Amino acid sequence: MRWRRVLGWVVVVFALYAVYRSPESAADFVRGVGESLGTLVSSIAAFFDGLLA
């Protein structure tokens, strides 16, 4: 369990470093992830809507 905590902190520190070094690229990455998640949710909703229709 300790390795999970360490890995979590490494990810947090890396994310903060990435935002500090290149905020524009970090914002583009977050925007891209958000758009991808939106597309995924929309696709799942369309799938279940198709099942019910």
C-alpha positions in Angstrom: 0.0 0.0 0.0 2.9 2.4 0.7 4.0 2.2 -3.0 0.5 3.5 -4.0 0.9 6.5 -1.8 4.4 7.2 -3.2 3.2 6.8 -6.8 0.3 9.2 -6.1 2.7 11.8 -4.8 5.0 11.4 -7.8 2.0 11.9 -10.1 0.9 15.0 -8.2 4.5 16.5 -8.2 4.9 15.7 -11.9 1.5 17.4 -12.7 2.5 20.5 -10.8 5.9 20.6 -12.5 4.3 20.3 -15.9 1.9 23.1 -15.2 4.7 25.3 -13.9 7.0 24.6 -16.9 4.4 24.8 -19.6 1.0 26.0 -18.6 -0.3 26.3 -22.2 0.5 22.7 -23.0 -0.9 21.5 -19.7 -4.2 23.4 -20.4 -4.3 21.9 -23.9 -3.8 18.4 -22.4 -6.6 18.9 -19.8 -8.9 20.3 -22.5 -8.2 17.3 -24.8 -8.9 14.8 -21.9 -12.1 16.7 -21.2 -13.2 16.5 -24.8 -12.4 12.8 -25.0 -14.4 12.1 -21.8 -17.3 14.1 -23.2 -17.2 12.1 -26.4 -17.0 8.8 -24.5 -20.0 9.7 -22.4 -21.9 10.8 -25.4 -21.2 7.6 -27.2 -22.2 5.5 -24.3 -25.5 7.5 -24.0 -26.1 7.0 -27.7 -25.5 3.3 -27.4 -28.0 2.8 -24.5 -30.5 5.1 -26.3 -30.2 2.8 -29.3 -30.9 -0.2 -27.2 -34.0 1.3 -25.7 -35.4 2.6 -29.1 
